[in-house]
Amino acid sequence: MHFHKYEKIWLTFGMASLVLFLSIVGVSAFSQDHTPAGGMTTIDPKKVNETAPFDKPGVTQLDDDTYQVAIVALAFGYTAPELKVPAGKEIIFKLTSTDVVHSFTIDNTKVNMMVVPGRITTKSYTFDKPGKYLILCNEYCGAGHHMMFTEIEVY
């Protein structure tokens, strides 16, 4: 098989670019200690209501500057009583699901989590401003998916 001079140049340039790109990504990931996403703790989906912290969902103050919000996502809703958290404090969200894959998205924030049965998903966030924030499920979970929302109040 015969390659034209320009084909050889472009193939060489393309391969060199690919090797350079993959090397940069690999070295930067290794040097900055990048790891896969966390929150991969497992749980038995049939025993969620018996397992802490999901046996008492809601807001729990861990210390002066940290609060934990435990929520169970299930068919077309979130099992969480009134969610009220203070602004300027670290909020640790812990979620799981009992039935299908859901999502937990707080509108106008960077909180967007997949909620998978058998997994505990964890995300830490600090709200800057007080107000009411809408929580939505962005993962289609059945016919009543459009009814799956709640609010969190930041005071």
Secondary structure, DSSP 8 states (H G I E B T S, - for coil): ----HHHHHHHHHHHHHHHHHHHHHHHHHHHTT----S--EE--GGGGGGSTTTTS-EEEEEETTEEEEEEEEETTEEE---EEE-TTSEEEEEEEESSS-EEEEETTSS-EEEE-BTEEEEEEEE--S-EEEEEE--S--STTGGG-EEEEEE-
